[in-house]
């Protein structure tokens, strides 16, 4: 009996002919222009470009926080434009973890509760939320700070908490927007080392940065200019 060939896995991210424009009094203002990109599961990609290049808008679309004006975006094999709001929220909640430059921790919640917050929206029970939150805080080296408030820890530790929060829903993809922008160089290197460990464990990472030293940690660099992809280069081969 002849075995059928295995069906290849769909790319985690596929963008085809993507356009994004915003309405202005002078007419539509184009921000993204015919963007085409495929990112496979397990990749580590840095998205680079100057302010106004379109990279942040592109990341918002990848994160299902905004929709394109035209073109197709498929995440984990699902075409985002065809999903209702609740379906989109479910896909985002189970697939993506977000890390922002400003940490975005709630100041009156302790670290454990900050990390567990995404699980509230997923309908996870209190005890399971607490267990997962403590487990992830241990992984990022902050287990002993679980009951501390954000203002009692350093900026680097706050970013570790933000990364823990991004991991608590066990995502396949982490989107990080200038994750070291508010940190000194030494602490920034520590955070990038943590991203490297996460990627080695199989998590796909896409980060926005304008800093070449930070982008050098990625294995692939995609550079935007005036709303288009200027270059797409493999810097280092993926780990097996």
N, CA, C and O of each residue as an XYZ file, in Angstrom:
960
protein
N       0.847     -1.195      0.000
C       0.000      0.000      0.000
C       0.883      1.246      0.000
O       1.823      1.354      0.787
N       0.571      2.169     -0.881
C       1.346      3.403     -0.972
C       0.839      4.422      0.043
O      -0.352      4.733      0.092
N       1.743      4.924      0.833
C       1.353      5.940      1.808
C       1.269      7.305      1.136
O       2.113      7.668      0.317
N       0.244      8.043      1.499
C       0.115      9.400      0.960
C       1.146     10.303      1.618
O       1.499     10.118      2.783
N       1.620     11.271      0.867
C       2.609     12.204      1.398
C       1.981     13.047      2.499
O       0.816     13.429      2.391
N       2.741     13.345      3.567
C       2.196     14.175      4.640
C       1.863     15.576      4.137
O       2.574     16.141      3.306
N       0.766     16.122      4.660
C       0.368     17.477      4.287
C       1.280     18.466      5.004
O       1.379     18.423      6.230
N       1.949     19.356      4.273
C       2.848     20.297      4.933
C       2.089     21.235      5.868
O       0.968     21.653      5.575
N       2.712     21.555      6.985
C       2.095     22.461      7.951
C       2.039     23.873      7.378
O       2.996     24.338      6.759
N       0.916     24.549      7.589
C       0.778     25.927      7.118
C       1.725     26.824      7.900
O       1.961     26.585      9.084
N       2.273     27.854      7.257
C       3.111     28.804      7.997
C       2.328     29.406      9.162
O       1.108     29.548      9.084
N       3.010     29.751     10.214
C       2.331     30.390     11.339
C       1.770     31.744     10.915
O       0.666     32.116     11.313
N       2.536     32.483     10.104
C       2.118     33.794      9.611
C       2.280     33.823      8.098
O       3.343     33.493      7.573
N       1.224     34.218      7.405
C       1.310     34.435      5.961
C       0.581     35.734      5.619
O      -0.610     35.886      5.891
N       1.319     36.659      5.020
C       0.784     37.962      4.628
C       0.944     38.094      3.121
O       2.037     37.898      2.589
N      -0.142     38.426      2.432
C      -0.106     38.519      0.969
C      -0.785     39.810      0.501
O      -1.956     40.050      0.795
N      -0.035     40.629     -0.224
C      -0.590     41.841     -0.814
C      -1.248     42.764      0.185
O      -2.320     43.308     -0.080
N      -0.610     42.947      1.342
C      -1.218     43.700      2.443
C      -1.079     45.206      2.233
O       0.006     45.718      1.959
N      -2.202     45.893      2.368
C      -2.234     47.353      2.334
C      -2.947     47.852      3.588
O      -3.885     47.219      4.072
N      -2.498     48.983      4.103
C      -3.190     49.643      5.207
C      -3.112     51.145      5.002
O      -2.034     51.703      4.796
N      -4.276     51.795      5.061
C      -4.313     53.251      4.961
C      -5.274     53.788      6.002
O      -6.176     53.085      6.456
N      -5.069     55.051      6.378
C      -5.928     55.720      7.346
C      -6.575     56.926      6.688
O      -5.966     57.603      5.860
N      -7.822     57.184      7.072
C      -8.541     58.328      6.514
C      -8.016     59.626      7.119
O      -7.846     59.723      8.334
N      -7.764     60.612      6.282
C      -7.362     61.951      6.712
C      -8.210     62.965      5.942
O      -8.817     62.617      4.930
N      -8.256     64.217      6.412
C      -9.014     65.239      5.666
C      -8.554     65.385      4.219
O      -9.330     65.772      3.346
N      -7.282     65.071      3.975
C      -6.753     65.187      2.610
C      -6.974     63.921      1.786
O      -6.607     63.868      0.612
N      -7.577     62.897      2.405
C      -7.799     61.637      1.707
C      -7.061     60.491      2.379
O      -6.401     60.710      3.395
N      -7.148     59.277      1.847
C      -6.474     58.123      2.461
C      -4.959     58.319      2.538
O      -4.318     58.753      1.581
N      -4.403     57.982      3.722
C      -2.953     58.068      3.910
C      -2.402     56.651      3.995
O      -2.671     55.947      4.968
N      -1.628     56.214      2.986
C      -1.128     54.834      2.985
C       0.014     54.643      3.981
O       0.950     55.441      4.035
N      -0.083     53.573      4.766
C       0.955     53.249      5.751
C       1.689     51.969      5.366
O       2.907     51.880      5.522
N       0.957     50.981      4.864
C       1.556     49.739      4.369
C       1.158     49.552      2.913
O       0.009     49.788      2.538
N       2.129     49.121      2.086
C       1.909     49.066      0.640
C       2.414     47.732      0.083
O       3.619     47.520     -0.054
N       1.486     46.853     -0.230
C       1.798     45.584     -0.890
C       2.865     44.790     -0.136
O       3.907     44.438     -0.690
N       2.583     44.518      1.133
C       3.516     43.760      1.974
C       3.235     42.268      1.827
O       2.093     41.826      1.952
N       4.283     41.501      1.563
C       4.197     40.044      1.444
C       5.257     39.424      2.351
O       6.435     39.769      2.264
N       4.831     38.504      3.224
C       5.778     37.923      4.177
C       5.234     36.600      4.701
O       4.039     36.467      4.966
N       6.129     35.623      4.845
C       5.792     34.345      5.460
C       6.759     34.083      6.606
O       7.972     34.222      6.450
N       6.217     33.704      7.756
C       7.034     33.360      8.919
C       6.623     31.970      9.386
O       5.459     31.727      9.706
N       7.591     31.067      9.418
C       7.321     29.697      9.833
C       7.361     29.583     11.354
O       7.964     30.408     12.040
N       6.711     28.554     11.858
C       6.737     28.277     13.287
C       8.178     28.059     13.754
O       8.934     27.331     13.111
N       8.555     28.682     14.862
C       9.890     28.524     15.425
C      10.899     29.555     14.983
O      12.041     29.527     15.442
N      10.514     30.472     14.098
C      11.454     31.501     13.650
C      11.639     32.585     14.717
O      10.848     32.718     15.651
N      12.715     33.351     14.537
C      13.033     34.492     15.407
C      13.346     35.652     14.471
O      14.409     35.697     13.852
N      12.404     36.590     14.374
C      12.454     37.631     13.353
C      12.472     39.011     13.999
O      11.671     39.296     14.889
N      13.382     39.860     13.552
C      13.407     41.267     13.953
C      12.831     42.099     12.823
O      13.268     41.986     11.678
N      11.845     42.938     13.141
C      11.252     43.866     12.177
C      11.836     45.243     12.460
O      11.663     45.790     13.549
N      12.530     45.796     11.469
C      13.280     47.030     11.668
C      12.763     48.140     10.755
O      12.066     47.890      9.772
N      13.125     49.366     11.108
C      12.753     50.513     10.287
C      12.700     51.770     11.122
O      12.525     51.713     12.339
N      12.851     52.912     10.462
C      12.780     54.189     11.156
C      11.338     54.492     11.559
O      10.408     53.822     11.108
N      11.158     55.497     12.406
C       9.825     55.954     12.769
C       9.057     56.338     11.508
O       9.572     57.060     10.654
N       7.817     55.849     11.397
C       7.009     56.139     10.220
C       7.181     55.168      9.076
O       6.585     55.348      8.014
N       7.996     54.126      9.278
C       8.246     53.162      8.194
C       7.102     52.171      8.010
O       7.022     51.499      6.982
N       6.212     52.076      9.008
C       5.089     51.143      8.927
C       5.237     49.910      9.789
O       4.331     49.077      9.830
N       6.366     49.771     10.483
C       6.622     48.533     11.216
C       5.649     48.332     12.382
O       5.215     47.207     12.631
N       5.301     49.402     13.098
C       4.389     49.253     14.236
C       2.975     48.932     13.772
O       2.291     48.118     14.393
N       2.531     49.558     12.694
C       1.224     49.224     12.125
C       1.195     47.765     11.688
O       0.202     47.068     11.893
N       2.277     47.313     11.093
C       2.371     45.915     10.665
C       2.257     44.974     11.859
O       1.570     43.955     11.784
N       2.923     45.309     12.952
C       2.851     44.471     14.145
C       1.443     44.454     14.728
O       0.987     43.419     15.213
N       0.751     45.592     14.684
C      -0.629     45.623     15.170
C      -1.521     44.696     14.353
O      -2.414     44.046     14.896
N      -1.277     44.640     13.057
C      -2.055     43.733     12.208
C      -1.700     42.279     12.514
O      -2.588     41.431     12.599
N      -0.407     41.984     12.681
C      -0.006     40.619     13.051
C      -0.646     40.198     14.367
O      -1.010     39.035     14.539
N      -0.784     41.139     15.297
C      -1.368     40.840     16.600
C      -2.881     40.849     16.622
O      -3.490     40.708     17.682
N      -3.498     41.013     15.452
C      -4.963     41.055     15.335
C      -5.559     42.203     16.144
O      -6.696     42.114     16.607
N      -4.790     43.282     16.313
C      -5.268     44.485     16.977
C      -5.785     45.501     15.972
O      -6.438     46.473     16.351
N      -5.500     45.286     14.703
C      -5.956     46.145     13.619
C      -6.163     45.256     12.395
O      -5.619     44.154     12.318
N      -6.944     45.737     11.454
C      -7.211     44.966     10.242
C      -6.643     45.691      9.028
O      -6.630     46.922      8.998
N      -6.177     44.954      8.036
C      -5.664     45.604      6.825
C      -6.788     46.220      6.006
O      -7.944     45.805      6.098
N      -6.431     47.217      5.205
C      -7.386     47.807      4.268
C      -7.632     46.866      3.095
O      -8.750     46.777      2.587
N      -6.594     46.168      2.670
C      -6.696     45.202      1.574
C      -5.610     44.158      1.753
O      -4.641     44.369      2.482
N      -5.783     43.024      1.077
C      -4.810     41.949      1.188
C      -5.259     40.889      2.175
O      -6.323     41.005      2.783
N      -4.443     39.852      2.333
C      -4.774     38.716      3.172
C      -3.750     38.526      4.285
O      -2.545     38.678      4.079
N      -4.262     38.187      5.477
C      -3.401     37.803      6.589
C      -3.955     36.517      7.182
O      -5.098     36.478      7.639
N      -3.147     35.471      7.175
C      -3.525     34.198      7.782
C      -2.619     33.930      8.976
O      -1.395     33.972      8.855
N      -3.222     33.656     10.129
C      -2.502     33.333     11.357
C      -2.835     31.906     11.746
O      -3.999     31.565     11.956
N      -1.816     31.079     11.841
C      -2.002     29.673     12.202
C      -3.023     29.003     11.278
O      -3.839     28.189     11.710
N      -2.951     29.372      9.984
C      -3.805     28.765      8.981
C      -5.196     29.359      8.853
O      -5.971     28.923      8.003
N      -5.531     30.344      9.676
C      -6.861     30.945      9.632
C      -6.787     32.358      9.065
O      -5.975     33.171      9.506
N      -7.634     32.644      8.091
C      -7.674     33.978      7.506
C      -8.383     34.930      8.467
O      -9.569     34.774      8.758
N      -7.650     35.894      8.940
C      -8.134     36.772     10.000
C      -9.356     37.568      9.562
O     -10.271     37.769     10.360
N      -9.392     38.024      8.312
C     -10.487     38.874      7.837
C     -11.828     38.156      7.864
O     -12.873     38.807      7.889
N     -11.818     36.840      7.858
C     -13.058     36.072      7.819
C     -13.609     35.761      9.208
O     -14.680     35.165      9.323
N     -12.900     36.152     10.258
C     -13.298     35.806     11.620
C     -14.157     36.895     12.245
O     -13.906     38.085     12.057
N     -15.178     36.472     12.993
C     -15.958     37.407     13.793
C     -15.119     37.871     14.984
O     -14.068     37.297     15.269
N     -15.586     38.913     15.679
C     -14.797     39.487     16.771
C     -14.488     38.464     17.858
O     -13.366     38.418     18.362
N     -15.474     37.642     18.226
C     -15.224     36.662     19.280
C     -14.269     35.572     18.814
O     -13.454     35.087     19.598
N     -14.362     35.182     17.539
C     -13.421     34.207     16.989
C     -12.010     34.781     16.942
O     -11.034     34.087     17.226
N     -11.918     36.049     16.582
C     -10.617     36.708     16.519
C      -9.992     36.801     17.901
O      -8.795     36.564     18.063
N     -10.799     37.145     18.896
C     -10.298     37.233     20.270
C      -9.817     35.871     20.759
O      -8.811     35.778     21.462
N     -10.539     34.815     20.385
C     -10.133     33.462     20.789
C      -8.811     33.073     20.135
O      -7.925     32.530     20.794
N      -8.680     33.350     18.844
C      -7.435     33.034     18.135
C      -6.267     33.804     18.731
O      -5.193     33.243     18.950
N      -6.477     35.078     18.991
C      -5.429     35.912     19.577
C      -5.047     35.408     20.967
O      -3.866     35.338     21.307
N      -6.055     35.056     21.767
C      -5.799     34.633     23.136
C      -5.037     33.327     23.243
O      -4.249     33.145     24.171
N      -5.260     32.409     22.298
C      -4.584     31.103     22.397
C      -3.282     31.041     21.613
O      -2.499     30.107     21.789
N      -3.039     32.029     20.743
C      -1.891     31.947     19.841
C      -0.799     32.958     20.149
O       0.379     32.670     19.935
N      -1.164     34.151     20.652
C      -0.221     35.268     20.737
C      -0.021     35.727     22.174
O      -0.968     35.818     22.955
N       1.239     36.014     22.504
C       1.583     36.733     23.723
C       2.232     38.050     23.338
O       3.062     38.097     22.431
N       1.854     39.125     24.028
C       2.347     40.460     23.696
C       3.320     40.963     24.759
O       3.102     40.782     25.957
N       4.406     41.603     24.291
C       5.348     42.279     25.187
C       5.535     43.694     24.652
O       5.897     43.884     23.491
N       5.286     44.688     25.510
C       5.355     46.077     25.086
C       6.529     46.798     25.736
O       7.053     46.366     26.762
N       6.927     47.898     25.123
C       8.030     48.704     25.648
C       7.726     49.223     27.051
O       8.611     49.274     27.906
N       6.468     49.608     27.284
C       6.109     50.258     28.546
C       5.665     49.317     29.645
O       5.122     49.782     30.648
N       5.868     48.013     29.508
C       5.545     46.990     30.508
C       4.028     46.803     30.654
O       3.534     45.677     30.594
N       3.282     47.919     30.847
C       1.813     47.874     30.959
C       1.334     46.984     32.098
O       0.357     46.250     31.949
N       2.023     47.051     33.239
C       1.582     46.323     34.426
C       0.594     47.184     35.205
O       0.740     48.405     35.264
N      -0.409     46.552     35.802
C      -1.387     47.283     36.604
C      -0.791     47.551     37.979
O      -0.449     46.606     38.690
N      -0.658     48.823     38.372
C       0.121     49.169     39.569
C      -0.461     48.658     40.878
O       0.288     48.470     41.838
N      -1.764     48.427     40.954
C      -2.380     47.999     42.213
C      -2.558     46.489     42.298
O      -3.115     45.976     43.269
N      -2.088     45.790     41.292
C      -2.115     44.324     41.309
C      -0.720     43.798     41.590
O       0.260     44.337     41.076
N      -0.617     42.744     42.406
C       0.697     42.143     42.605
C       1.126     41.414     41.332
O       0.352     41.270     40.386
N       2.371     40.964     41.334
C       2.921     40.368     40.114
C       2.167     39.111     39.702
O       1.925     38.881     38.517
N       1.804     38.313     40.672
C       1.069     37.080     40.375
C      -0.231     37.384     39.642
O      -0.564     36.719     38.660
N      -0.963     38.383     40.114
C      -2.242     38.724     39.490
C      -2.044     39.397     38.136
O      -2.847     39.192     37.225
N      -0.990     40.195     37.989
C      -0.692     40.795     36.689
C      -0.435     39.718     35.643
O      -0.951     39.786     34.527
N       0.362     38.732     36.013
C       0.700     37.657     35.072
C      -0.535     36.833     34.717
O      -0.687     36.388     33.580
N      -1.410     36.636     35.691
C      -2.582     35.781     35.487
C      -3.696     36.461     34.700
O      -4.642     35.796     34.278
N      -3.604     37.768     34.496
C      -4.713     38.520     33.909
C      -5.214     37.959     32.572
O      -6.428     37.863     32.390
N      -4.333     37.582     31.619
C      -4.859     37.033     30.357
C      -5.714     35.785     30.547
O      -6.605     35.514     29.742
N      -5.447     35.026     31.608
C      -6.203     33.797     31.843
C      -7.622     34.086     32.307
O      -8.520     33.266     32.112
N      -7.829     35.256     32.923
C      -9.183     35.649     33.331
C     -10.080     35.714     32.103
O     -11.213     35.232     32.117
N      -9.547     36.325     31.028
C     -10.336     36.492     29.806
C     -10.492     35.181     29.042
O     -11.329     35.075     28.146
N      -9.683     34.183     29.400
C      -9.812     32.865     28.768
C     -10.740     31.946     29.562
O     -10.971     30.803     29.168
N     -11.273     32.450     30.682
C     -12.193     31.660     31.482
C     -11.527     30.604     32.340
O     -12.181     29.643     32.746
N     -10.234     30.758     32.629
C      -9.509     29.798     33.466
C      -9.836     30.061     34.936
O      -9.886     31.214     35.363
N     -10.057     29.000     35.709
C     -10.406     29.127     37.122
C      -9.289     29.724     37.966
O      -8.124     29.723     37.567
N      -9.659     30.233     39.138
C      -8.731     30.977     39.993
C      -7.514     30.155     40.400
O      -6.385     30.639     40.319
N      -7.731     28.921     40.836
C      -6.613     28.104     41.306
C      -5.649     27.779     40.173
O      -4.434     27.803     40.370
N      -6.176     27.475     38.990
C      -5.315     27.191     37.845
C      -4.574     28.454     37.417
O      -3.410     28.385     37.024
N      -5.238     29.605     37.490
C      -4.561     30.869     37.170
C      -3.384     31.093     38.106
O      -2.294     31.460     37.667
N      -3.606     30.873     39.386
C      -2.536     31.073     40.368
C      -1.383     30.103     40.119
O      -0.216     30.488     40.192
N      -1.711     28.851     39.826
C      -0.665     27.849     39.598
C       0.186     28.216     38.389
O       1.415     28.189     38.458
N      -0.471     28.561     37.278
C       0.272     28.907     36.064
C       1.104     30.170     36.262
O       2.245     30.251     35.805
N       0.526     31.150     36.944
C       1.231     32.409     37.155
C       2.507     32.193     37.959
O       3.567     32.704     37.597
N       2.406     31.442     39.042
C       3.591     31.178     39.866
C       4.628     30.363     39.093
O       5.829     30.601     39.221
N       4.170     29.419     38.306
C       5.085     28.590     37.511
C       5.884     29.446     36.530
O       7.096     29.273     36.399
N       5.208     30.368     35.843
C       5.879     31.219     34.865
C       6.796     32.222     35.549
O       7.888     32.496     35.050
N       6.373     32.772     36.680
C       7.247     33.694     37.413
C       8.532     32.997     37.851
O       9.604     33.602     37.835
N       8.429     31.735     38.237
C       9.629     30.971     38.583
C      10.551     30.853     37.374
O      11.769     30.972     37.507
N       9.977     30.621     36.200
C      10.786     30.438     34.994
C      11.558     31.695     34.620
O      12.654     31.607     34.067
N      10.992     32.870     34.918
C      11.696     34.114     34.587
C      12.480     34.647     35.779
O      12.956     35.783     35.751
N      12.619     33.833     36.828
C      13.465     34.193     37.959
C      12.845     35.118     38.974
O      13.565     35.781     39.721
N      11.508     35.182     39.024
C      10.850     36.124     39.934
C       9.816     35.447     40.827
O       8.881     36.095     41.299
N       9.979     34.157     41.056
C       9.015     33.438     41.875
C       8.862     34.001     43.271
O       7.763     33.984     43.824
N       9.940     34.499     43.852
C       9.883     35.022     45.221
C       9.231     36.396     45.306
O       9.002     36.909     46.402
N       8.930     36.997     44.150
C       8.314     38.332     44.130
C       6.822     38.265     43.790
O       6.218     39.296     43.495
N       6.227     37.097     43.824
C       4.856     36.921     43.334
C       3.861     37.874     43.983
O       2.928     38.328     43.321
N       4.039     38.188     45.260
C       3.089     39.036     45.978
C       3.515     40.504     46.017
O       2.856     41.321     46.660
N       4.601     40.841     45.341
C       5.081     42.227     45.316
C       4.296     43.046     44.301
O       3.767     42.510     43.327
N       4.227     44.354     44.545
C       3.632     45.269     43.580
C       4.689     45.693     42.561
O       5.881     45.650     42.865
N       4.278     46.098     41.365
C       5.247     46.461     40.326
C       6.230     47.546     40.734
O       7.383     47.522     40.303
N       5.797     48.504     41.562
C       6.708     49.601     41.925
C       7.786     49.188     42.913
O       8.633     50.001     43.280
N       7.764     47.931     43.346
C       8.774     47.434     44.283
C       9.908     46.699     43.575
O      10.823     46.200     44.230
N       9.859     46.629     42.253
C      10.905     45.921     41.517
C      11.481     46.828     40.436
O      10.896     47.861     40.109
N      12.622     46.445     39.885
C      13.320     47.272     38.895
C      12.637     47.205     37.530
O      11.742     46.391     37.303
N      13.084     48.087     36.621
C      12.545     48.086     35.268
C      12.787     46.772     34.548
O      11.903     46.267     33.856
N      13.982     46.215     34.707
C      14.280     44.934     34.074
C      13.403     43.817     34.610
O      12.957     42.949     33.859
N      13.158     43.845     35.924
C      12.277     42.841     36.515
C      10.838     43.025     36.038
O      10.121     42.048     35.820
N      10.417     44.284     35.876
C       9.066     44.536     35.361
C       8.907     43.981     33.947
O       7.854     43.446     33.600
N       9.957     44.110     33.131
C       9.861     43.556     31.783
C       9.822     42.036     31.820
O       9.171     41.414     30.980
N      10.506     41.431     32.778
C      10.414     39.977     32.940
C       8.984     39.564     33.314
O       8.479     38.542     32.849
N       8.352     40.367     34.150
C       6.953     40.094     34.500
C       6.076     40.200     33.253
O       5.183     39.379     33.042
N       6.337     41.220     32.429
C       5.570     41.386     31.193
C       5.759     40.186     30.265
O       4.815     39.756     29.603
N       6.969     39.652     30.220
C       7.226     38.461     29.406
C       6.504     37.251     30.001
O       5.942     36.436     29.270
N       6.522     37.141     31.336
C       5.789     36.052     31.989
C       4.304     36.127     31.656
O       3.669     35.107     31.389
N       3.753     37.341     31.675
C       2.338     37.519     31.324
C       2.075     37.084     29.875
O       1.036     36.499     29.571
N       3.032     37.381     28.990
C       2.885     36.973     27.590
C       2.927     35.458     27.431
O       2.347     34.917     26.489
N       3.607     34.773     28.340
C       3.780     33.320     28.236
C       2.683     32.518     28.916
O       2.542     31.322     28.660
N       1.905     33.162     29.780
C       1.021     32.404     30.667
C      -0.085     31.677     29.909
O      -0.598     30.667     30.390
N      -0.462     32.174     28.728
C      -1.485     31.476     27.943
C      -0.883     30.447     26.986
O      -1.568     29.911     26.115
N       0.429     30.182     27.169
C       1.151     29.174     26.381
C       1.028     29.431     24.880
O       0.562     28.569     24.135
N       1.446     30.616     24.442
C       1.274     30.984     23.035
C       2.303     30.314     22.135
O       3.348     29.856     22.599
N       1.994     30.262     20.842
C       2.965     29.810     19.844
C       3.820     30.972     19.362
O       4.912     30.771     18.831
N       3.318     32.192     19.550
C       3.947     33.381     18.984
C       4.028     34.475     20.031
O       3.049     34.756     20.722
N       5.207     35.097     20.150
C       5.357     36.300     20.964
C       5.645     37.469     20.036
O       6.556     37.414     19.210
N       4.852     38.534     20.184
C       5.078     39.790     19.482
C       5.600     40.796     20.495
O       4.933     41.090     21.486
N       6.787     41.320     20.246
C       7.441     42.237     21.184
C       7.730     43.560     20.484
O       8.440     43.592     19.479
N       7.182     44.650     21.013
C       7.341     45.976     20.417
C       8.356     46.774     21.229
O       8.051     47.232     22.330
N       9.565     46.941     20.688
C      10.655     47.666     21.359
C      10.807     47.190     22.812
O      10.734     48.010     23.727
N      11.015     45.896     23.046
C      10.974     45.357     24.411
C      12.086     45.839     25.321
O      11.988     45.686     26.539
N      13.150     46.421     24.760
C      14.249     46.921     25.602
C      14.322     48.442     25.591
O      15.287     49.020     26.091
N      13.314     49.091     25.027
C      13.372     50.540     24.833
C      13.491     51.346     26.110
O      14.060     52.437     26.090
N      12.968     50.838     27.230
C      13.019     51.562     28.501
C      14.076     51.015     29.456
O      14.050     51.311     30.651
N      15.003     50.219     28.934
C      15.980     49.553     29.787
C      17.394     49.992     29.452
O      17.677     50.391     28.322
N      18.292     49.919     30.447
C      19.698     50.178     30.165
C      20.270     49.011     29.366
O      19.646     47.956     29.252
N      21.462     49.214     28.815
C      22.013     48.229     27.877
C      22.234     46.864     28.527
O      21.970     45.835     27.905
N      22.714     46.847     29.773
C      22.973     45.571     30.445
C      21.673     44.801     30.677
O      21.595     43.604     30.404
N      20.651     45.500     31.183
C      19.367     44.848     31.433
C      18.722     44.422     30.126
O      18.085     43.371     30.054
N      18.889     45.246     29.084
C      18.365     44.889     27.772
C      18.960     43.592     27.260
O      18.251     42.772     26.675
N      20.258     43.395     27.473
C      20.904     42.151     27.046
C      20.350     40.953     27.815
O      20.211     39.866     27.255
N      20.035     41.147     29.088
C      19.443     40.062     29.872
C      18.071     39.668     29.321
O      17.737     38.487     29.235
N      17.287     40.680     28.950
C      15.966     40.406     28.385
C      16.097     39.685     27.047
O      15.336     38.761     26.758
N      17.070     40.110     26.229
C      17.249     39.455     24.934
C      17.736     38.017     25.105
O      17.388     37.148     24.306
N      18.530     37.764     26.129
C      18.952     36.388     26.412
C      17.740     35.524     26.759
O      17.671     34.355     26.377
N      16.790     36.106     27.483
C      15.570     35.376     27.823
C      14.754     35.067     26.568
O      14.221     33.965     26.431
N      14.654     36.035     25.651
C      13.965     35.771     24.384
C      14.651     34.635     23.623
O      13.983     33.795     23.020
N      15.985     34.613     23.652
C      16.716     33.539     22.991
C      16.382     32.175     23.562
O      16.251     31.200     22.822
N      16.246     32.104     24.879
C      15.879     30.844     25.527
C      14.474     30.403     25.126
O      14.221     29.220     24.902
N      13.571     31.369     25.042
C      12.195     31.049     24.660
C      12.135     30.539     23.223
O      11.405     29.593     22.926
N      12.901     31.165     22.337
C      12.932     30.718     20.949
C      13.540     29.324     20.842
O      13.067     28.496     20.062
N      14.589     29.062     21.624
C      15.209     27.736     21.618
C      14.231     26.668     22.096
O      14.358     25.496     21.740
N      13.248     27.083     22.910
C      12.224     26.151     23.387
C      11.091     25.971     22.384
O      10.148     25.222     22.640
N      11.179     26.663     21.228
C      10.212     26.446     20.160
C       9.204     27.548     19.938
O       8.364     27.437     19.045
N       9.261     28.619     20.728
C       8.306     29.713     20.567
C       8.771     30.640     19.452
O       9.936     31.034     19.408
N       7.865     30.981     18.563
C       8.156     31.931     17.490
C       8.184     33.340     18.075
O       7.295     33.719     18.838
N       9.208     34.113     17.713
C       9.334     35.476     18.231
C       9.462     36.446     17.072
O      10.289     36.267     16.178
N       8.630     37.478     17.103
C       8.722     38.587     16.158
C       8.816     39.858     16.984
O       7.906     40.177     17.750
N       9.912     40.580     16.828
C      10.084     41.799     17.620
C      10.355     42.995     16.724
O      11.023     42.889     15.696
N       9.818     44.138     17.142
C      10.073     45.412     16.475
C      11.196     46.122     17.214
O      11.174     46.220     18.441
N      12.166     46.611     16.475
C      13.245     47.390     17.077
C      13.874     48.288     16.022
O      13.865     47.975     14.832
N      14.419     49.407     16.479
C      15.207     50.252     15.575
C      16.683     50.153     15.906
O      17.505     50.846     15.306
N      17.033     49.278     16.878
C      18.409     49.149     17.342
C      19.085     47.941     16.691
O      18.639     46.812     16.899
N      20.143     48.147     15.914
C      20.842     47.020     15.277
C      21.370     45.997     16.274
O      21.362     44.800     15.986
N      21.832     46.447     17.445
C      22.362     45.509     18.432
C      21.281     44.555     18.935
O      21.556     43.386     19.206
N      20.062     45.052     19.058
C      18.952     44.202     19.491
C      18.527     43.275     18.352
O      18.281     42.089     18.569
N      18.444     43.819     17.147
C      18.052     43.008     15.985
C      19.032     41.875     15.731
O      18.658     40.840     15.181
N      20.285     42.065     16.127
C      21.310     41.046     15.887
C      21.039     39.755     16.653
O      21.611     38.715     16.326
N      20.182     39.805     17.661
C      19.833     38.588     18.396
C      18.910     37.682     17.582
O      18.854     36.477     17.824
N      18.195     38.250     16.632
C      17.266     37.470     15.813
C      18.031     36.678     14.759
O      19.211     36.929     14.513
N      17.356     35.732     14.150
C      17.967     34.928     13.087
C      17.579     35.437     11.705
O      18.153     35.038     10.691
N      16.596     36.321     11.688
C      16.127     36.887     10.421
C      15.762     38.351     10.655
O      15.173     38.688     11.682
N      16.107     39.214      9.710
C      15.818     40.638      9.838
C      15.011     41.107      8.633
O      15.413     40.924      7.483
N      13.864     41.716      8.924
C      12.985     42.275      7.894
C      12.969     43.787      8.090
O      12.582     44.276      9.151
N      13.385     44.516      7.075
C      13.506     45.974      7.198
C      12.423     46.667      6.365
O      12.250     46.388      5.179
N      11.698     47.583      7.028
C      10.659     48.369      6.365
C      11.180     49.754      6.004
O      12.008     50.329      6.710
N      10.675     50.275      4.888
C      10.945     51.653      4.478
C       9.722     52.168      3.730
O       9.306     51.591      2.726
N       9.154     53.253      4.228
C       8.004     53.896      3.576
C       6.872     52.914      3.288
O       6.262     52.948      2.219
N       6.603     52.042      4.253
C       5.460     51.147      4.142
C       5.681     49.879      3.357
O       4.759     49.078      3.205
N       6.886     49.678      2.853
C       7.204     48.472      2.081
C       8.358     47.718      2.734
O       9.134     48.292      3.499
N       8.464     46.432      2.426
C       9.615     45.659      2.889
C      10.792     45.963      1.975
O      10.768     45.670      0.780
N      11.818     46.556      2.563
C      13.018     46.914      1.807
C      13.945     45.720      1.660
O      14.535     45.512      0.600
N      14.076     44.924      2.737
C      14.959     43.754      2.695
C      14.451     42.699      3.664
O      13.760     43.009      4.634
N      14.802     41.455      3.389
C      14.412     40.311      4.210
C      15.587     39.343      4.169
O      15.802     38.659      3.169
N      16.356     39.289      5.273
C      17.614     38.546      5.272
C      17.681     37.541      6.413
O      17.295     37.835      7.544
N      18.179     36.347      6.096
C      18.521     35.367      7.121
C      19.905     35.723      7.647
O      20.879     35.712      6.894
N      19.995     36.034      8.919
C      21.274     36.421      9.519
C      22.023     35.198     10.030
O      23.230     35.057      9.833
N      21.281     34.320     10.689
C      21.848     33.071     11.197
C      20.836     31.962     10.953
O      19.634     32.206     11.049
N      21.287     30.752     10.640
C      20.336     29.653     10.432
C      19.620     29.301     11.724
O      20.139     29.526     12.818
N      18.423     28.746     11.588
C      17.651     28.328     12.751
C      18.326     27.165     13.451
O      19.020     26.358     12.833
N      18.102     27.098     14.767
C      18.574     25.949     15.524
C      17.735     24.737     15.172
O      16.532     24.858     14.943
N      18.358     23.570     15.126
C      17.608     22.346     14.847
C      16.920     21.862     16.115
O      16.234     20.840     16.094
